[in-house]
Amino acid sequence: MAPRSTPIPTDMSPLNRNNCIALIMLHLMPLAAWGKCTISGTVTTPDSLPVDGAIVRLLDGKTTLTYTVSTDSGAYSLTTDSDAGTIRLMAESLGYAPSCDTVPAATATRDIILEPRQLALKEVIVAAPSITERGDTLAYDLKSFAGKGDVTLRDALGKLPGVDVASSGQVKYQGKAISQFKIEGLDLLGGKYNVATNNIPASSVKTVEIISGHHDRKIDRDRFSDDVALNIRLEPWARFKPTGTYEATAGRGDDAWRYRLSGAGMMFNSTFQAILTAKLGNTAAFAADEHVIHYGKTTADPSDANLLGNLSAATPPLSRNRYISPTDRSVSINLINKRGEDATWRTNVDYVYTSERFSSESMTEYFLPDGQQITMTQSSTSRSTEHNPALAVEYRLDSDNRFISNKFSARASILRNSLPVTANNLEYGQQQRFDGYSIANDFSTTLRHRGTKWHISALVNYLASPSGSIAVSGAENILQTARSDRFKASGRISASWKHRRSTLYLPAGFSLSSDRMTTRLDGDRAANRLHGENFSIKVEPTYEYAHPENLLSLRATASVRGEYYDYRNTGSTPVNARRFRPAISPSIFLTYRPAAPSTFTLSADREYRTGDIIDLLTAPVQTDYLSSSTRTGLIADSRTLSGFIAYKFQKPAEMFFFNASLNASRRHSNLIAGQEITTGSVNTVAFAIPNDADFVSGSLAATKQIRPVRTKLTLALNGSWSRSVTVRNAGAVTYFGRSYTISPTVNARPWSWIEVDYRGDIGHTFSRFPGNRSCYFVQTHRVAMSLYPLAGLEFRAHADLSGRELAEGVTKRMTLADLSVRYRFSRFRLTAEVNNIFNTRHYDYTIFDGINRHTASYSLRGREFLLTLSFTK
């Protein structure tokens, strides 16, 4: 991204800023902000040829205030604060004599001329900067941070200062999830970027660019944005010829053979990109992970139509590969073709098959208002299979004055679950079937004409579940069936006008939905037959202001909505709901940058929400042998007041990053979720009782890269407090929750022959309600160490250590350890692994669920031996 060019103010008279925004700025800006200066210009040779890649710095004495790298055209721009009257402007580039001038500390244009210089050296070693800053873009030289053992891009991304990769594969920068993932400037995967990070070799990537203030559309570049995008630049040899990685794994574990075969072929050039993958095996659950949608989801998930939930949805706080026995298959075809300068066609086709089995035992304690409690125990073995095909085709025209996008997408889900249970010495068989699919078309266009931007968008979505059922056999035979379909259409039209630094947006939109749902319990013993429509219109006038030097950005919105619904249930317990509901939801968003490294963000909003047709499920719906749910027939109605404040500080040149945030909300609702509990049943019920719920959370994280010892240090703190109300057996209970977690992370490579990774989580959780106080302490430590005694040879040891408090004075400690040896020769890698070397067979934990306490023990996969051969082309 080219550096931003900051215009020189020509009229600084306060009279010309006589509006409310100026008053806000004058109250918020500290006096130090008036010392901000921007120096920009070009770096050229005496022949007026641009010098690309020159390092340009501003110095106060010997202290570097800020720096950047000149663009292909030689342009540069530097912004800093200084109390000094003069500062030094220095420029350096290999093959040229350095330039250093003393200039006033004031906004100005300064062109720099570098004189060529002859170098007569026997050997020249050029150390490129590991991080370069160019405008709002940080470029990381990946090889400066990646370890010797990093195979994929995902392995190396987590080593970058300020960047964090979650267990789901989601990438965050300074605590904020990225809004777009690009390869050489193209969004090939549309949110499923795990396909790229899991399959692109780290050695193929030259730089990773983090783009702050990112705009998904060129036509919106004049609009304030708080989004962050990631773009990878490939090595030249990886851009113009097909590449790929192919693996074969075989082994033994739990008296069964383990195997995995996978291939990923890819090609990237200036007009065409492709990633094709095919994988199958039973060594790990890889298929679902690779196809997570991190952003850009327009098609409803077919599972949203599943009124019966998922029998096998429970998961412990542990890597799934430790306790499940999977069989996965996946195929993906991802293509993008650039047509001309601004147009692209993108096609993404996926098929995911997952089959898994695991066993567990659990105990749930249900606390009652009279001080008594009901305890239920069960043991189960879950077996589930799921098929998930998906298709997305998108055409996109993205130019400075016109934007057109049309995306068609379709998804399907075929789920089968088997969950036999032994509970209180009684045996139950449970079988679940679910089939669902969804299709959608999302169209959007924006046009700029004579200073006005016009925007039109339309989304049509159809979601259906033709069949779904849960069958329970044993002490009692139960058959619960359900089917549903929903059609939804929405549209939006808006116009915007810009005057100087202010922009006014006037969007208006509508939404229409039609629903049909049917549930039957044991024939027609308890039946729901729902049908209804919902129509809403919304107007959202928005005002935006952006300071010329980006010191302050403000967005204020007043959303005015009118919603009409007409829902009917003609089943066993008939009920109707019809209402028109107006609502006004104001919001404000503000960012303030008192100095180049610091950014404050503040937002506040008041949101009104209305429930939907499922609030009319007045007949019981059975979700397993024990649990059912019943609604009141009243439509949920809530309003939430929330506020958010965040602070970010970064010094890329010193590789230091810091962010902190505080979030608070209060929600008022007309319904309370509660439970009616007996020794043989748990019925979830919504009660018509007005109530308030409060929630406060805070976090801070600091990252420092210590370059001399190649070590990344991160310390994160998270805490929360909540107050809620529930109903238990007709008695209202107010309960409080509180938790905190300290998470240190270290990646150290002090010498070329060793690398150490450590990630810890130390937390305390408290729960309190009348007559009961509970708390539990948890600590987990993940440690990995790699040794490189010879070129191409790696010895790696990995351990998960945990201590979990199951009850007062009872703590369960556990160690899971793995060993591996990897040898690289030419384009091949040979890896031998031993997983769970201590053959640990059980994992225990305790969590709070409202005023319930749940303790579980999961059976783990035993010791495994695996041998993998990989080839990278």
ZAMARGU-4260 file (C-alpha; in steps of 0.2 Angstrom, whole numbers, plus 5000, padded with zeros to 4 digits):
<rodrens>
0) 5000/5000/5000 | 5007/5017/4995 | 5010/5029/5010 | 4996/5041/5014 | 4999/5059/5008
5) 4994/5071/5021 | 4988/5088/5014 | 4995/5104/5022 | 4981/5114/5031 | 4978/5131/5022
10) 4965/5138/5034 | 4968/5135/5053 | 4955/5148/5059 | 4944/5142/5073 | 4930/5151/5065
15) 4930/5140/5050 | 4927/5125/5062 | 4913/5131/5072 | 4903/5115/5074 | 4901/5102/5087
20) 4914/5090/5080 | 4927/5104/5083 | 4922/5106/5101 | 4924/5087/5104 | 4941/5088/5096
25) 4947/5103/5107 | 4941/5094/5123 | 4949/5077/5119 | 4966/5082/5111 | 4980/5085/5123
30) 4992/5099/5120 | 5005/5087/5114 | 4995/5083/5099 | 4998/5101/5092 | 5016/5096/5091
35) 5012/5083/5077 | 5021/5085/5061 | 5021/5076/5044 | 5036/5077/5033 | 5033/5069/5016
40) 5041/5069/4999 | 5051/5059/4986 | 5068/5051/4986 | 5077/5052/4969 | 5094/5052/4961
45) 5102/5068/4954 | 5094/5062/4937 | 5077/5063/4945 | 5075/5044/4945 | 5065/5037/4960
50) 5075/5027/4973 | 5064/5012/4979 | 5067/5004/4996 | 5077/5018/5004 | 5075/5019/5023
55) 5070/5036/5028 | 5071/5041/5046 | 5067/5056/5058 | 5079/5057/5073 | 5079/5068/5088
60) 5098/5068/5092 | 5103/5049/5090 | 5085/5043/5094 | 5074/5037/5080 | 5057/5044/5081
65) 5049/5035/5066 | 5055/5027/5050 | 5048/5021/5033 | 5053/5014/5017 | 5051/5023/5000
70) 5039/5016/4987 | 5042/5011/4969 | 5039/5029/4964 | 5052/5035/4978 | 5038/5043/4989
75) 5039/5043/5008 | 5028/5050/5022 | 5033/5051/5041 | 5022/5058/5055 | 5029/5060/5073
80) 5028/5071/5088 | 5043/5081/5094 | 5045/5095/5107 | 5061/5100/5099 | 5062/5115/5087
85) 5072/5105/5074 | 5074/5086/5070 | 5085/5076/5058 | 5079/5069/5042 | 5090/5054/5036
90) 5089/5043/5021 | 5100/5028/5016 | 5100/5015/5002 | 5113/5002/4997 | 5123/5010/4983
95) 5120/5028/4988 | 5129/5040/5000 | 5118/5043/5015 | 5108/5060/5016 | 5106/5069/5033
100) 5098/5086/5035 | 5092/5096/5050 | 5074/5102/5047 | 5061/5111/5057 | 5049/5100/5067
105) 5034/5106/5056 | 5023/5099/5043 | 5032/5101/5026 | 5037/5093/5010 | 5055/5088/5009
110) 5062/5080/4993 | 5078/5070/4996 | 5092/5067/4983 | 5104/5053/4985 | 5121/5053/4977
115) 5127/5036/4969 | 5142/5029/4978 | 5154/5015/4972 | 5157/5001/4984 | 5173/4991/4982
120) 5171/4977/4995 | 5176/4959/4995 | 5160/4954/5003 | 5144/4964/5006 | 5131/4957/5018
125) 5114/4966/5017 | 5102/4963/5032 | 5085/4968/5027 | 5073/4975/5040 | 5062/4961/5048
130) 5048/4974/5049 | 5045/4988/5038 | 5031/5001/5040 | 5023/5010/5024 | 5008/5020/5028
135) 4995/5009/5037 | 5004/4993/5031 | 5016/4983/5042 | 5027/4971/5031 | 5035/4956/5041
140) 5049/4947/5033 | 5043/4929/5037 | 5060/4921/5037 | 5066/4933/5050 | 5053/4926/5062
145) 5049/4908/5056 | 5058/4893/5065 | 5067/4879/5057 | 5053/4867/5061 | 5039/4878/5054
150) 5032/4868/5039 | 5016/4878/5035 | 5011/4896/5035 | 5000/4893/5050 | 5015/4887/5060
155) 5025/4903/5056 | 5011/4916/5058 | 5010/4914/5077 | 5028/4919/5078 | 5025/4937/5071
160) 5025/4951/5084 | 5007/4957/5087 | 4999/4942/5078 | 4990/4928/5086 | 4983/4912/5079
165) 4969/4904/5089 | 4966/4885/5089 | 4952/4887/5076 | 4965/4895/5064 | 4958/4913/5066
170) 4971/4926/5064 | 4971/4941/5075 | 4982/4957/5075 | 4982/4967/5091 | 4967/4957/5098
175) 4956/4961/5082 | 4952/4947/5070 | 4957/4950/5052 | 4942/4955/5040 | 4951/4948/5024
180) 4965/4936/5019 | 4973/4939/5003 | 4986/4930/4993 | 4996/4943/4982 | 4981/4955/4983
185) 4967/4943/4979 | 4955/4935/4991 | 4955/4917/4984 | 4946/4908/4998 | 4932/4920/5004
190) 4934/4917/5023 | 4940/4899/5023 | 4958/4904/5024 | 4963/4889/5034 | 4965/4881/5017
195) 4979/4892/5014 | 4987/4893/5031 | 4987/4874/5033 | 4994/4870/5015 | 5005/4884/5009
200) 5023/4880/5014 | 5031/4893/5026 | 5046/4893/5014 | 5035/4899/5000 | 5030/4915/5008
205) 5042/4931/5007 | 5032/4944/5017 | 5016/4945/5027 | 5007/4962/5026 | 4996/4968/5040
210) 4985/4982/5033 | 4976/4993/5046 | 4961/5004/5041 | 4958/4991/5027 | 4944/4994/5014
215) 4936/4979/5006 | 4931/4990/4991 | 4941/5003/4982 | 4926/5015/4981 | 4926/5016/5000
220) 4944/5021/5002 | 4938/5039/5007 | 4928/5031/5022 | 4935/5028/5039 | 4938/5009/5043
225) 4944/5000/5058 | 4946/4984/5049 | 4962/4974/5048 | 4967/4963/5033 | 4982/4951/5030
230) 4990/4949/5013 | 5004/4937/5009 | 5018/4940/4996 | 5026/4924/4989 | 5043/4920/4984
235) 5046/4923/4965 | 5049/4904/4962 | 5032/4901/4970 | 5022/4913/4959 | 5024/4907/4942
240) 5024/4888/4942 | 5013/4875/4950 | 5018/4870/4968 | 5011/4857/4980 | 5014/4846/4996
245) 5009/4828/4996 | 5010/4817/5012 | 5007/4799/5017 | 5006/4793/5035 | 5004/4775/5042
250) 5005/4769/5060 | 4997/4760/5074 | 4987/4765/5090 | 4973/4758/5101 | 4974/4741/5092
255) 4970/4749/5076 | 4979/4755/5060 | 4981/4773/5057 | 4983/4781/5040 | 4982/4798/5031
260) 4984/4803/5013 | 4984/4821/5007 | 4989/4832/4993 | 4988/4850/4990 | 4992/4858/4973
265) 4993/4876/4970 | 4997/4890/4958 | 4998/4909/4959 | 5002/4921/4946 | 4996/4939/4942
270) 4979/4934/4934 | 4975/4917/4941 | 4976/4908/4957 | 4971/4890/4962 | 4972/4879/4978
275) 4966/4861/4976 | 4966/4849/4991 | 4961/4831/4993 | 4964/4822/5010 | 4958/4807/5019
280) 4963/4798/5035 | 4960/4793/5053 | 4975/4801/5062 | 4967/4818/5066 | 4951/4828/5064
285) 4957/4839/5050 | 4942/4841/5038 | 4931/4852/5048 | 4945/4863/5054 | 4951/4867/5036
290) 4934/4873/5031 | 4929/4885/5045 | 4922/4901/5038 | 4931/4916/5047 | 4922/4930/5038
295) 4911/4934/5023 | 4897/4921/5028 | 4881/4925/5017 | 4873/4908/5017 | 4864/4902/5032
300) 4872/4887/5041 | 4860/4872/5037 | 4862/4867/5055 | 4852/4883/5060 | 4837/4874/5054
305) 4840/4860/5067 | 4827/4862/5080 | 4833/4847/5090 | 4851/4852/5093 | 4865/4840/5092
310) 4866/4824/5103 | 4886/4824/5101 | 4889/4842/5103 | 4897/4842/5121 | 4916/4844/5120
315) 4929/4846/5134 | 4942/4860/5135 | 4955/4849/5126 | 4961/4847/5108 | 4949/4835/5100
320) 4963/4824/5093 | 4967/4819/5110 | 4950/4810/5114 | 4941/4807/5097 | 4944/4793/5085
325) 4940/4801/5068 | 4939/4796/5050 | 4939/4812/5039 | 4939/4815/5020 | 4939/4832/5012
330) 4941/4839/4994 | 4942/4857/4990 | 4943/4867/4973 | 4947/4885/4975 | 4950/4896/4959
335) 4950/4915/4956 | 4953/4922/4939 | 4957/4941/4936 | 4948/4948/4921 | 4956/4965/4917
340) 4962/4977/4930 | 4947/4977/4942 | 4936/4961/4938 | 4938/4944/4946 | 4928/4927/4945
345) 4930/4916/4960 | 4924/4898/4963 | 4925/4888/4979 | 4919/4870/4980 | 4921/4860/4996
350) 4916/4842/5002 | 4919/4838/5020 | 4915/4821/5028 | 4918/4818/5046 | 4915/4802/5057
355) 4920/4802/5075 | 4918/4792/5091 | 4922/4796/5109 | 4917/4790/5126 | 4914/4800/5142
360) 4906/4799/5160 | 4898/4814/5168 | 4890/4821/5183 | 4879/4836/5184 | 4873/4844/5200
365) 4857/4855/5199 | 4855/4867/5213 | 4838/4871/5219 | 4831/4887/5227 | 4828/4878/5244
370) 4846/4873/5246 | 4844/4855/5240 | 4852/4848/5224 | 4848/4835/5212 | 4863/4825/5205
375) 4863/4815/5189 | 4876/4804/5182 | 4878/4796/5165 | 4891/4787/5154 | 4890/4787/5135
380) 4899/4782/5119 | 4896/4794/5104 | 4896/4790/5086 | 4893/4803/5073 | 4895/4805/5054
385) 4892/4821/5044 | 4892/4826/5026 | 4895/4844/5021 | 4896/4849/5003 | 4897/4868/4999
390) 4898/4879/4983 | 4901/4897/4981 | 4903/4907/4964 | 4906/4926/4965 | 4909/4939/4951
395) 4917/4955/4957 | 4921/4972/4949 | 4930/4983/4960 | 4936/5000/4954 | 4938/5017/4961
400) 4921/5023/4955 | 4911/5008/4953 | 4908/4992/4962 | 4898/4976/4957 | 4897/4960/4966
405) 4886/4945/4964 | 4889/4929/4975 | 4879/4913/4973 | 4881/4900/4987 | 4874/4883/4992
410) 4877/4872/5007 | 4870/4856/5014 | 4872/4845/5030 | 4868/4827/5032 | 4870/4822/5051
415) 4868/4805/5059 | 4871/4803/5078 | 4871/4787/5089 | 4873/4790/5108 | 4869/4776/5119
420) 4868/4781/5137 | 4868/4773/5154 | 4860/4784/5167 | 4856/4780/5185 | 4858/4761/5181
425) 4846/4763/5166 | 4851/4760/5148 | 4844/4771/5134 | 4848/4770/5115 | 4848/4787/5106
430) 4848/4789/5087 | 4847/4806/5078 | 4845/4810/5060 | 4846/4828/5052 | 4846/4833/5034
435) 4847/4852/5029 | 4852/4863/5015 | 4853/4882/5011 | 4855/4892/4995 | 4858/4911/4994
440) 4861/4925/4981 | 4870/4941/4987 | 4870/4956/4975 | 4878/4972/4979 | 4883/4988/4968
445) 4889/5005/4972 | 4892/5019/4960 | 4900/5036/4962 | 4893/5050/4952 | 4897/5069/4954
450) 4902/5068/4972 | 4888/5056/4977 | 4889/5038/4980 | 4874/5027/4977 | 4872/5009/4984
455) 4860/4995/4981 | 4861/4977/4988 | 4849/4962/4989 | 4851/4946/4998 | 4839/4931/4995
460) 4841/4915/5006 | 4832/4899/5008 | 4835/4887/5022 | 4826/4870/5024 | 4827/4855/5035
465) 4816/4842/5026 | 4818/4829/5040 | 4825/4828/5058 | 4822/4816/5072 | 4828/4809/5088
470) 4823/4791/5093 | 4825/4786/5111 | 4823/4767/5116 | 4825/4758/5133 | 4816/4762/5149
475) 4805/4773/5139 | 4802/4774/5120 | 4802/4792/5113 | 4801/4798/5095 | 4803/4817/5092
480) 4802/4823/5074 | 4805/4840/5067 | 4805/4849/5050 | 4807/4867/5045 | 4810/4879/5031
485) 4813/4898/5030 | 4813/4910/5015 | 4821/4927/5018 | 4824/4942/5007 | 4832/4959/5011
490) 4837/4974/5002 | 4846/4990/5005 | 4848/5007/4996 | 4858/5021/5001 | 4866/5038/4996
495) 4881/5047/5003 | 4887/5065/5001 | 4904/5071/5006 | 4909/5089/5011 | 4927/5092/5016
500) 4930/5080/5030 | 4912/5076/5034 | 4901/5063/5025 | 4882/5060/5027 | 4875/5043/5023
505) 4856/5040/5021 | 4853/5021/5019 | 4836/5013/5020 | 4832/4994/5019 | 4819/4981/5021
510) 4819/4963/5027 | 4805/4950/5024 | 4805/4932/5030 | 4792/4918/5030 | 4793/4902/5041
515) 4786/4885/5042 | 4790/4873/5056 | 4782/4857/5062 | 4787/4846/5077 | 4779/4830/5084
520) 4782/4820/5100 | 4776/4802/5099 | 4765/4805/5085 | 4753/4820/5089 | 4754/4818/5108
525) 4763/4835/5108 | 4764/4844/5091 | 4769/4861/5085 | 4763/4868/5069 | 4770/4885/5066
530) 4769/4897/5051 | 4771/4916/5050 | 4779/4931/5042 | 4790/4945/5048 | 4793/4961/5039
535) 4804/4976/5044 | 4810/4992/5037 | 4825/5002/5043 | 4832/5019/5040 | 4850/5022/5047
540) 4856/5040/5044 | 4875/5041/5048 | 4887/5055/5050 | 4906/5053/5048 | 4920/5065/5052
545) 4938/5062/5048 | 4952/5074/5054 | 4964/5079/5040 | 4979/5070/5049 | 4968/5056/5055
550) 4969/5062/5073 | 4951/5059/5076 | 4937/5049/5067 | 4919/5049/5072 | 4904/5039/5066
555) 4886/5042/5073 | 4871/5032/5068 | 4853/5033/5073 | 4844/5017/5067 | 4825/5019/5065
560) 4816/5002/5063 | 4798/4997/5061 | 4795/4978/5063 | 4779/4969/5060 | 4776/4950/5063
565) 4762/4938/5062 | 4766/4921/5069 | 4754/4906/5072 | 4755/4889/5081 | 4740/4878/5077
570) 4747/4863/5086 | 4743/4855/5103 | 4744/4871/5112 | 4737/4885/5100 | 4744/4902/5101
575) 4745/4918/5090 | 4757/4933/5091 | 4754/4948/5080 | 4762/4965/5083 | 4770/4980/5075
580) 4786/4986/5085 | 4795/5002/5082 | 4813/5005/5089 | 4827/5018/5088 | 4844/5011/5091
585) 4858/5025/5092 | 4876/5021/5091 | 4893/5031/5091 | 4910/5025/5086 | 4926/5036/5089
590) 4944/5034/5087 | 4957/5046/5093 | 4976/5046/5089 | 4985/5058/5100 | 5002/5051/5094
595) 5008/5040/5080 | 5010/5024/5091 | 4994/5026/5100 | 4975/5024/5096 | 4960/5025/5107
600) 4944/5018/5102 | 4927/5021/5110 | 4910/5015/5105 | 4892/5015/5113 | 4876/5008/5107
605) 4858/5004/5112 | 4851/4989/5103 | 4833/4983/5102 | 4830/4964/5098 | 4814/4954/5095
610) 4813/4935/5095 | 4807/4925/5081 | 4794/4911/5078 | 4802/4898/5088 | 4796/4907/5104
615) 4779/4900/5099 | 4785/4881/5102 | 4772/4879/5116 | 4772/4860/5115 | 4787/4851/5122
620) 4802/4847/5111 | 4812/4832/5117 | 4831/4834/5113 | 4837/4818/5122 | 4832/4805/5134
625) 4833/4817/5148 | 4830/4835/5141 | 4816/4844/5133 | 4811/4862/5130 | 4795/4872/5130
630) 4792/4891/5126 | 4779/4902/5133 | 4771/4908/5117 | 4777/4926/5120 | 4789/4934/5108
635) 4806/4938/5116 | 4809/4957/5118 | 4825/4964/5124 | 4835/4980/5124 | 4854/4981/5127
640) 4865/4996/5132 | 4883/4992/5129 | 4900/5002/5129 | 4917/4998/5123 | 4934/5006/5125
645) 4951/5000/5119 | 4968/5007/5118 | 4982/5001/5106 | 5000/5005/5106 | 5013/4999/5094
650) 5032/5002/5090 | 5035/4991/5075 | 5054/4997/5074 | 5056/4991/5092 | 5044/4976/5090
655) 5033/4981/5104 | 5014/4979/5104 | 5001/4983/5117 | 4982/4983/5117 | 4969/4984/5131
660) 4950/4984/5131 | 4935/4985/5142 | 4917/4980/5138 | 4901/4983/5148 | 4883/4979/5144
665) 4866/4978/5152 | 4852/4969/5144 | 4834/4970/5149 | 4822/4956/5143 | 4804/4951/5145
670) 4808/4933/5147 | 4819/4922/5158 | 4827/4906/5153 | 4824/4893/5167 | 4823/4874/5171
675) 4810/4863/5179 | 4820/4848/5186 | 4815/4831/5193 | 4826/4816/5196 | 4821/4810/5178
680) 4819/4825/5168 | 4826/4842/5164 | 4814/4854/5155 | 4820/4871/5149 | 4807/4884/5150
685) 4805/4902/5146 | 4796/4912/5160 | 4787/4929/5157 | 4797/4938/5170 | 4805/4955/5166
690) 4824/4954/5171 | 4841/4963/5169 | 4858/4955/5166 | 4874/4963/5167 | 4891/4959/5160
695) 4908/4967/5161 | 4924/4960/5153 | 4942/4967/5151 | 4958/4961/5143 | 4976/4967/5140
700) 4990/4960/5130 | 5008/4965/5128 | 5020/4958/5115 | 5039/4961/5114 | 5051/4954/5102
705) 5069/4953/5109 | 5079/4953/5093 | 5097/4948/5100 | 5090/4931/5106 | 5076/4930/5094
710) 5063/4928/5107 | 5044/4933/5107 | 5036/4937/5124 | 5018/4939/5126 | 5008/4942/5142
715) 4989/4942/5141 | 4976/4945/5155 | 4957/4942/5154 | 4944/4945/5166 | 4925/4945/5167
720) 4910/4948/5179 | 4892/4944/5177 | 4875/4945/5185 | 4860/4935/5179 | 4844/4929/5184
725) 4837/4912/5181 | 4822/4902/5186 | 4823/4885/5194 | 4807/4875/5199 | 4797/4891/5199
730) 4809/4900/5210 | 4819/4915/5203 | 4838/4914/5207 | 4850/4928/5205 | 4868/4922/5202
735) 4885/4930/5200 | 4900/4924/5190 | 4918/4930/5190 | 4934/4924/5181 | 4951/4929/5177
740) 4965/4921/5166 | 4983/4925/5165 | 4991/4918/5148 | 5010/4920/5146 | 5017/4914/5129
745) 5036/4912/5125 | 5044/4908/5108 | 5063/4908/5110 | 5077/4903/5097 | 5092/4910/5107
750) 5104/4898/5096 | 5102/4891/5079 | 5101/4873/5086 | 5086/4875/5098 | 5068/4882/5099
755) 5057/4883/5114 | 5038/4886/5113 | 5028/4889/5129 | 5009/4894/5131 | 5001/4894/5148
760) 4984/4898/5155 | 4981/4900/5173 | 4963/4904/5178 | 4951/4905/5193 | 4932/4904/5191
765) 4919/4909/5204 | 4901/4906/5205 | 4889/4913/5218 | 4870/4912/5222 | 4860/4912/5238
770) 4866/4897/5248 | 4880/4892/5238 | 4898/4899/5234 | 4909/4889/5222 | 4926/4891/5213
775) 4938/4881/5204 | 4956/4884/5199 | 4963/4878/5182 | 4981/4879/5175 | 4987/4872/5158
780) 5004/4873/5151 | 5009/4868/5134 | 5028/4866/5131 | 5037/4861/5115 | 5056/4860/5112
785) 5065/4857/5096 | 5083/4852/5094 | 5093/4854/5077 | 5109/4844/5080 | 5112/4842/5061
790) 5107/4851/5045 | 5089/4844/5041 | 5087/4835/5057 | 5075/4839/5071 | 5071/4831/5087
795) 5054/4838/5095 | 5046/4835/5112 | 5029/4842/5116 | 5019/4841/5133 | 5002/4847/5139
800) 5002/4848/5158 | 4986/4853/5167 | 4980/4854/5185 | 4961/4856/5186 | 4951/4858/5203
805) 4936/4846/5202 | 4929/4850/5219 | 4935/4859/5234 | 4952/4851/5239 | 4952/4839/5225
810) 4963/4843/5210 | 4967/4832/5195 | 4984/4833/5187 | 4988/4826/5170 | 5003/4826/5158
815) 5001/4822/5140 | 5017/4820/5130 | 5023/4817/5112 | 5040/4814/5104 | 5045/4816/5085
820) 5060/4815/5074 | 5060/4824/5057 | 5073/4823/5044 | 5073/4834/5028 | 5082/4829/5013
825) 5080/4838/4996 | 5061/4841/4994 | 5057/4826/5006 | 5053/4826/5024 | 5052/4810/5034
830) 5044/4811/5051 | 5042/4798/5065 | 5030/4802/5080 | 5025/4794/5096 | 5010/4802/5103
835) 5004/4801/5121 | 5020/4792/5126 | 5014/4790/5144 | 4998/4781/5138 | 4986/4793/5148
840) 4969/4787/5146 | 4957/4799/5155 | 4954/4818/5156 | 4944/4826/5170 | 4937/4843/5171
845) 4923/4854/5180 | 4914/4869/5173 | 4899/4880/5179 | 4884/4881/5168 | 4873/4895/5176
850) 4869/4888/5193 | 4873/4870/5188 | 4890/4862/5190 | 4896/4849/5177 | 4910/4837/5180
855) 4916/4825/5166 | 4929/4812/5162 | 4933/4808/5144 | 4942/4793/5138 | 4958/4798/5128
860) 4967/4790/5113 | 4981/4779/5119 | 4999/4778/5114 | 5001/4779/5095 | 5016/4777/5083
865) 5015/4786/5066 | 5027/4787/5051 | 5025/4801/5038 | 5033/4804/5021 | 5031/4822/5014
870) 5036/4829/4997 | 5035/4847/4992 | 5036/4852/4974
</rodrens>
